[in-house]
Amino acid sequence: MTLFIIAATITIMVTRAYLEITGYPQIGSGSLHIAHALYGGALMTVALTIQWLFIGFRVRTTSVIIGGIGFGLFVDEVGKFVTKTNDYFYHPSADIIYITVLVIILGGNIVRIARRPTPHESLANAAMIAAQGVTSGLTPRRRADAENLLQTAHAKGVDPRSVQAVTDMLAVCESAPDRVHAVTRRLRAHTPTLVHSPVWTTIFGWLMVAVSLHVAVTSALDIPWRPSEVLFGITDDTAGLVHVSNLTYVVLGATTFVVSGFAMIARRRSRRRPPQAEWPLRLLRTAAIAFTLIGGVTDFAQFGFAALASIAMGIVTIAVISDELGGLRAAENAEARAAEARL
């Protein structure tokens, strides 16, 4: 889900930047205008078709990226579809995008947090790993995940014959190198320990909590003290940009404050009682991605390319949180990973 939203975010930013640079060209002639939302729908269809036709982990990753790009192109033009005048610059579209992002990521994370896989789902996940391993081989980590899923299924009363059938299927899967994990491990080994310190998540996480609260309050009171306004100056409000921006940031800031504050408190409690849980970091990263996405779109409309400065800060925050999350996942044993596996 995170990869999907990142692909969509990058697509929206690149699309907006390209259109601004080129003067908003239109594809088509005469009465025809081929909106890029159509390309987005086509790419999402391609992503679905790839999933239908092929199997494998690399195929799934490819389809997620293509689908994310398509979703970004589609949702970027949401203003045209909710206004009678087909207004691409309809400013509340940022709120619509934000709510959509929350539904996708927060909804998915709530499912993962609230419901563990059943024993039969553990068996099915192991069978899925084995099926994909037949076509492309299995890395040591993926094989260990499947084996622990089978142990979980067997311990919880799943038919031993079914468990044995999947075990036999795993046995015939060829081994495959885990290049991504090897590169990640090598990079972490050659970077200073301070770079990967969880203190950075603490600093940037609480900074996001404070900034989002500040943004919500100043926007609600119509005080021009938002960080973007302090850095870039007050804009000409002839098009009502400041008013719309304030409305957007009241919702965005208040929601981010609640979500990120809760995630930081949960992270702190989890760190006191090892092993540290991943879900607070996933929730915190979700808030950071949404805040960066919608804040970037809003600031682009209000300040133009100066908004890249605030977007860069959001990207750094996401990277810091992802680094700690990656460290936790690297330290997990296969049994712990299998407990949350959901394919």
N, C-alpha and C positions, 0 to 999 in steps of 0.2 A: 504493500500500500504506500509505503514511504517513497519507494522508487517511482511509483506511478505519479505521485503528487509532485516530486522533484522534477520529473520530466515535463509535467504540465506547467509547472512554475517557470522553468527555463524557457519553454515554448512561448508562454504569454509575454515574458519580458523581451525575448528576441523579436517576437512579432511586433510588439508596440514600438520597440526601438527602430526596427526596419521601416515601419510605416512612417514614423516621424522623420527619419532621415530622407526617405524617398518622396515625401509629400503625399502620402496616402494614395498610391496608384490603384487603379481598378483593373481587374482582369475581365476582359469581355469588350464588346463594342455595341454601339447602338443602344437598344433597350436592355441588353444583357449585362449582368454583373455577377460574376462567379465569386461568391463570398468564401473566405477561407474556412468558414464553418463547414462547408461542404467537403473540403479536403480533410478536415478533422473527422467528420463522420466516416469518410472513406478509410482513413487510417485505423479508426476503431474497428471497422468491419474487417480490415486486413488482420488486425490483432486477433479478433475472434476466429477468423478462418485459419490462421496459423495454429491456434490452439486445437481446432477441430481436426486438422490434418496431420499434425506431428505430435510426438511426445518427447519428453526430456526436460531437464532443468534449464539447459541453455535456451531451448525453445520458449519456455515459460518466461524467462527473463527478457528475451527479445520481444515477445508479444506484450509484456508489461510496458516496456519502453515505447514501443510503437503506439500502444493504446494511450499512454500518457501524453505523447506528443499530439495525438489526435484529439484527446480531451481538451488539451490546452488551446488548440486552434478553434475547437467548437465553442468552449465556454467563453473565450475572449470576445465573441460576438453576441453574447447573451443580451446586450442592450438592444440589439436590432429586433430580437424576438419578443421582447416584453413591452415595446413601445409601438404605437400606431405609426409613428414617423420613421421607423427603422433607424433609431438614433444610436449609432455606434458609440458615441461619447456620453451616453446616459450614465450618470455618475453612480446611482445606486446599484449598478451592475456589480460593483466591487463587493457590496454586501451580499449579493446573490452568490458570487464566487466563493466568498468566505464561508457562508452557510453550507454550501455544497462540499467544500473541503472538510469542514467539521463533521458533516454527516458521514463522509467516506472514511476518514481516518479515526475519528473518535468512536464512531459506531463499530468499526472493526476492532479497535483496541478494547472496547467494552465487552465485546463477545469473547475475546481472548482472556480477559481478566475474570469474567463472570462464569465462564463455563470451560471446564477441562474436557479433553477428549474422552469419550466412553471407551471401555475395553475393545469393543468391536471397531471403533474408529481408529484405535491404536493399531489393530490388526490391518485395517484397510490402508492406513498410512504406510505401514511397513510393506504391504503388497505393492503400493504405488511406487515406493523407492525401488523395490526389486524389479518391477516392470520397466522402469526407466533405466535401471542398471543393465538390463538385458541389451538395450540399444546403445548405450554410451558408456557403460562401465560405472563402477562406484568408487568414490574416493574413500579413504579409510574412515574419515569422520562420518560420511553418509552411511557407510556400512554399519558402523557402530550405532548410529541412530536407529537404523532398522532393527538391529539385534536387540537393543534395549526396548524398543516398542513391542517386539515379540515377547520379550520377557514380561513386560507389563501386562500384555494381553493374556498370556498364559497364567500369570499369578492371579488374575481377576476372573478366571473361570471360562475363558474362551475355549471352544472345542480344540483339544490338542491336535486333532487331525488337520484342522485349518492352519494352526500355528506351524506344524511340521511341513505342510505344503509350501508355505511362504519361506520357511527356513531353507528348504531344498532349492527353491528358486533363487534365493540369495547366494547359495553356494556356487551356482553356475555363472554368476555375474563376474565379469572380468574386473580387475583392479584398474583404476584410473588415477592419474596424478591430480592432487588438489592444488592447482597452480595459484588460484586466487588466495587461498589460505596461506600458501607458502610465501607468496609475495607480501601479503599483509604482515605475516609474522617476521619476515626479514626486515621490512621497513620499521616496524616497531622496535626491533632489536638494535637498529642503527641510529635511532633518534634518542636525544637526551631524555632521561627519566622525567625531568621537570615538564617537558612538553606534554606528557601523557598523565600528568597529575590530576586527580579529581578535583583539586582546588579550583581549577579553571571553570569547571561546571558550576561549582558553588558561586564563584564570582559572577559569571555571565548569567547564570540562572536567576540569582537574586536581583541582578541589574535589570533583567527583563521584567521581573515582577514590579520593581520600582518604576521603571520607565512606562510600563503599560498603565499603571495606576495614575502616574503623572499625566499621561496622554489623555486618559479618560476624564479626569477632573478638569483639566484646562480646556478640553474640547466642550465639555458639558457647560462650563461657565463662559465659553467664548473668550478665553484669555489667550492671546497669541504667544504662549510660552512653550508650545510643543517643541521638542528638540529640532524637528525639521524646520519649523518657523524661525527658531533662534539662529540656526545655522544658515538658512537660505534667504531669510527675510520674508516680509509679508508680501503676498502676491496681489495683483490687481483682481478685485472681486467682481468685475463686471459680469462674469458668467455665473456668479454664485458659487464659485469653487470653494471658498472658505467655508460657507455654510454647509455644503454637501460633505466636505472633508471633515468638518466637526461631527456631523451626524455619523459618518462612517467610523471615526475614531472613538466615539463614545461606545459604540457596540464592540468594536475591535479591542479597544483598550480594556474595557470592563471584563469581557470574556477572557481575554488573555491573562489578566490579573488573577481571576478566579482559578483558571485551569493551571497556569504555571505556578501560582502560589501553593495550590494543593499538591502539585507534583513535587515541588521542592521540599515541602514538609514531609511527604511520604518518602522521598529519597533519603532525607535525614534520618527518619525513624528506621528505615530499612538498613542503612549503613551501620546502625548501632546493634543490629541483630543479624549477623551474617548467617547464611550467604545473602548478599545484597540482591534484591529483586530488580528485574529489568523494567517492569511496567511503569514505574515513576519516570524513568528516563525516556521511555517511548512516548509517554504522555507529554513530558516537557518538550521533547523534540517536535511533537505534533503542534504544540502551541507556538513554538518558534517558527516553524514552517508557515503556518497560517498567518502569523503576525508579519512575517517578512513578505509573504505573497501579497496580501491585501494592502499592507502599508506601502509596499513598492508600487502597486498599481495606483493607489490614491496619490502618493507623492509624485509619481510621474505626471499625472494629470495636473497637479498643482504647481510643481516646480520644474518639470522637464527632466533633463538628464542629470541635474544636481541630485536627484533622488538616488542615484547609484551609490552615494556615500552611505545612506541609511540602509540600503539593501546589502552592502558589503558587511556592515555590522551584523545584520541578521544572519548572513551566510557564515560568518565566523562563529556566532553562537551555535548554529546548527552543527558545524564541524566539531566544536568542542564537546557538545553533548554526544554526538555520534562516536567520537573517539572513546569516551568513557564506556558507552554502550558496547562498542567493539571489544574493548578490553574485558568486559564482563563475559561476553559470549566466547571469547578465546579461552577464558579460564574455566568455562563450564565443562563438566564431564558429559559423556554421551547420555548417561541416565537422566541428567537434568534437562538436557536439550530434548530428549525423547518425551519428557513429561509434558512439554508444551507444543510438541510437533502437531501441525495441522496442515495437511496438504490439500 
